[in-house]
């Protein structure tokens, strides 16, 4: 029963193939039967009629015993048979033995109204096909020439065609069985494997393997399913890593909050110590708030709830506004912040989201730059694209870490990020926002020399 279910498609294809073959054979048989066979009968009948008329023409010139004998002698070695009668249908001469069937046919003819033509044409049932040709001399009927052709040969041809058709039908059945087996192995077997693979994937097992060496649609389907399986496995692993990282990120500030809260409750603390611990608690609660906010933004992006509300923006003015927001922090750390805008650049984008990107990038540059260093914001129009670069002189990023800095929760140095309160989501959020603007964001860096973040957004007006 299982075999039948698995090969249901092969059975359907085999049945379709068999039906097509039988239909084709049926059409061919009908064409042969009613075409070739009837054509053969028509040729034989016309030939029989022509021979009878030819003998009649001879007898109309000399209807004597010698001429009749000559005519019957001519037909004695032929497949056909001639019978010559007088005007009353009495037999005068004949070429071969006259059978009762021949006598019956002759007697059935009304000699008073005989005309040229076929008097028996049912070759399927009658033993003979027969024609008659009246012999007329000076307008008076003196006799008749009857021609007979044994129908056994025609029926033999019909029977041979029928046998050949049955043989071909049997061969078609055999080929259909072979075809079903072939289809089962070549077509349905890979489909069954794909079905099993998708069932595994639906149950949470994504480590499936499909053979992809077929250069056809099934091979393309196998590659697509294999790619889907690999992507799902990667997403599953990323989700597990993401959840583990989030658990760690939440656990650490909560541990600090709980620990320092317990310390701050001690009665023997001085006012200065209590303020220091409360400051740490406030900082950690701020870090936790920022982490939750970043997670909320990432969740909205994943659920397509992160909307981009575009409007015309003068980019230099927006950059100056961002600079004004972060200047107190930069001045407090004694880091220089410079801006450079090529000219007035008008572009359609979401100013709030783009501001969020710049703030994230400038915050990173501030954290990883030392006292006395500089950070630059440069905005230019390159053809019809906006190009913004944020260049710092900070610690830099190792070459092996550079391709992953836009991944969620990725950190080059976890201890360093904890020191600066980073969540590991800022660059990932910036990348999502820029891509929703149909732009690109990339990074280049050298350790101990600094980092350059480059943003390109099309659509400058």
HUGI-V846973 format. One record per backbone hydrogen bond with DSSP energy under -0.5 kcal/mol. NH is the residue of the N-H (numbers start at 1). CO is the residue of the C=O. E is the energy in kcal/mol with one decimal. If there is no record, write none. Layout:
nh/co/e
NH/CO/E
NH/CO/E
This chain:
nh/co/e
5/1/-2.1
6/2/-2.5
7/3/-2.0
8/5/-1.2
11/7/-2.7
12/8/-2.3
13/9/-2.6
14/10/-2.9
15/11/-2.8
16/12/-2.5
17/13/-2.5
18/14/-2.9
19/15/-2.9
20/16/-2.4
21/17/-2.4
22/18/-2.9
23/19/-2.7
24/20/-2.5
25/21/-3.1
26/22/-2.9
27/23/-2.4
28/24/-2.6
29/25/-2.9
30/26/-2.5
31/27/-2.6
32/28/-2.9
33/29/-3.5
34/30/-2.9
35/31/-1.4
36/31/-0.9
37/32/-2.3
38/33/-0.7
39/35/-2.4
40/36/-2.6
41/37/-2.4
42/38/-2.6
43/39/-2.6
44/40/-2.6
45/41/-2.8
46/42/-2.9
47/43/-2.5
48/44/-2.6
49/45/-2.7
50/46/-2.6
51/47/-2.4
52/48/-2.1
53/49/-2.4
54/50/-2.1
55/51/-2.5
56/52/-2.4
57/53/-2.4
58/54/-1.6
59/55/-2.5
60/56/-2.0
61/57/-0.6
61/58/-1.0
62/58/-1.6
64/62/-1.2
68/64/-2.3
69/65/-2.3
70/66/-2.1
71/67/-2.3
72/68/-2.4
73/69/-2.2
74/70/-1.8
75/71/-1.2
76/72/-0.7
76/73/-0.7
78/75/-1.0
81/148/-2.2
83/146/-2.7
84/93/-3.0
85/83/-0.5
85/144/-2.5
86/90/-2.3
87/142/-0.7
89/86/-1.8
92/84/-3.5
93/84/-1.7
95/82/-2.1
99/97/-0.7
103/99/-2.2
104/100/-2.6
105/101/-2.2
106/102/-2.5
107/103/-2.7
108/104/-1.3
109/106/-1.3
111/109/-1.0
113/110/-1.7
114/111/-0.5
117/132/-1.6
119/130/-2.1
120/130/-1.6
123/121/-1.9
125/122/-0.8
126/122/-2.3
129/149/-2.5
130/120/-1.9
131/147/-2.0
132/117/-2.3
133/145/-1.9
135/143/-3.4
136/134/-0.6
137/140/-2.8
140/137/-1.6
142/135/-2.8
143/135/-1.2
144/85/-1.8
145/133/-2.1
146/83/-3.4
146/144/-0.6
147/131/-2.2
148/81/-2.8
149/129/-2.3
150/79/-0.6
151/127/-2.4
153/150/-0.6
155/151/-2.2
156/152/-2.0
157/153/-1.8
158/154/-2.2
159/155/-2.7
160/156/-2.5
161/157/-2.3
162/158/-2.2
163/159/-2.5
164/160/-2.7
165/161/-2.3
166/162/-2.3
167/163/-2.5
168/164/-2.6
169/165/-2.6
170/166/-2.6
171/167/-2.5
172/168/-2.6
173/169/-2.3
174/170/-2.3
175/171/-2.8
176/172/-2.2
177/173/-2.0
178/174/-2.1
179/175/-2.6
180/176/-2.7
181/177/-2.2
182/178/-2.6
183/179/-3.5
184/180/-2.6
185/181/-2.1
186/182/-3.3
187/183/-2.3
188/183/-2.4
189/184/-1.5
191/187/-1.5
192/188/-2.8
193/189/-2.2
194/190/-2.4
195/191/-2.6
196/192/-2.6
197/193/-2.3
198/194/-2.6
199/195/-2.2
200/196/-2.1
201/197/-2.4
202/198/-2.5
203/199/-1.3
204/201/-1.3
205/200/-2.8
206/204/-0.8
208/206/-1.5
216/214/-0.7
220/216/-2.2
221/217/-2.5
222/218/-2.6
223/219/-2.3
224/220/-2.3
225/221/-2.6
226/222/-2.6
227/223/-2.8
228/224/-2.4
229/225/-2.7
230/226/-2.6
231/227/-2.7
232/228/-2.8
233/229/-2.6
234/230/-2.6
235/231/-3.0
236/232/-2.6
237/233/-2.5
238/234/-3.0
239/235/-2.7
240/236/-2.4
241/237/-2.9
242/238/-3.0
243/239/-3.0
244/240/-2.4
245/241/-2.8
246/242/-2.9
247/243/-2.5
248/244/-2.1
249/245/-3.1
250/246/-2.8
251/247/-2.3
252/248/-2.2
253/249/-1.1
254/250/-1.6
255/251/-2.4
256/252/-2.3
257/253/-3.0
258/254/-2.7
259/255/-3.0
260/256/-3.1
261/257/-1.8
262/258/-2.0
263/259/-2.0
264/260/-2.6
265/261/-1.1
266/263/-1.7
269/266/-0.7
274/270/-2.5
275/271/-2.1
276/272/-2.0
277/273/-2.4
278/274/-2.4
279/275/-2.3
280/276/-2.0
281/277/-2.4
282/278/-2.3
283/279/-2.6
284/280/-2.7
285/281/-2.4
286/282/-2.3
287/283/-2.5
288/284/-2.6
289/285/-2.4
290/286/-2.6
291/287/-2.4
292/288/-2.5
293/289/-2.3
294/290/-2.7
295/291/-2.6
296/292/-2.3
297/293/-2.3
298/294/-2.5
299/295/-2.4
300/296/-2.1
301/297/-2.0
302/298/-2.3
303/299/-1.7
304/301/-1.3
305/300/-3.4
306/300/-1.0
307/305/-1.1
309/307/-0.6
310/308/-0.9
311/349/-1.9
313/347/-2.7
315/313/-0.9
315/345/-2.4
318/314/-1.7
319/315/-2.4
320/316/-2.1
321/317/-1.8
322/318/-2.2
323/319/-2.5
324/320/-2.1
325/321/-1.5
326/322/-1.8
327/323/-1.5
330/326/-2.0
331/327/-3.3
332/328/-2.2
333/329/-1.3
334/331/-0.7
335/330/-2.6
336/373/-2.3
338/375/-2.8
340/377/-2.8
342/379/-2.2
346/344/-0.5
347/313/-2.3
347/345/-0.5
348/459/-0.7
349/311/-2.2
349/347/-0.7
351/349/-0.8
354/350/-2.6
355/351/-2.2
356/352/-1.8
357/353/-1.9
358/354/-2.4
359/355/-2.7
360/356/-2.2
361/357/-2.4
362/358/-2.8
363/359/-2.3
364/360/-2.1
365/361/-2.3
366/362/-2.2
367/363/-2.3
368/364/-2.1
369/366/-1.0
372/334/-2.4
373/370/-2.0
375/336/-2.5
376/391/-2.8
377/338/-2.5
378/376/-0.5
378/389/-2.7
379/340/-3.0
380/387/-2.6
382/380/-0.6
382/385/-2.5
383/381/-0.7
385/382/-2.1
386/457/-3.6
387/380/-2.9
387/385/-0.5
388/386/-0.5
388/455/-2.5
389/378/-2.8
390/453/-2.3
391/376/-2.5
391/389/-0.6
392/451/-2.5
393/374/-0.7
395/368/-1.9
401/398/-1.1
402/398/-1.2
403/399/-0.5
404/401/-1.7
405/402/-1.1
407/404/-1.9
409/424/-2.1
410/407/-1.5
410/424/-0.7
417/413/-2.3
418/414/-2.4
419/415/-1.8
420/416/-1.7
421/417/-0.9
422/417/-2.2
429/425/-2.6
430/426/-2.2
431/427/-2.4
432/428/-2.1
433/429/-2.4
434/430/-2.5
435/431/-2.5
436/432/-1.8
437/433/-0.8
437/434/-0.8
438/435/-1.7
439/434/-2.4
440/456/-2.3
442/454/-2.3
444/452/-2.2
446/450/-2.3
448/395/-3.9
449/446/-2.0
450/446/-2.0
452/444/-3.2
453/390/-2.3
454/442/-2.9
454/452/-0.5
455/388/-3.1
456/440/-2.6
457/386/-2.5
459/384/-1.7
460/384/-2.3
461/346/-2.5
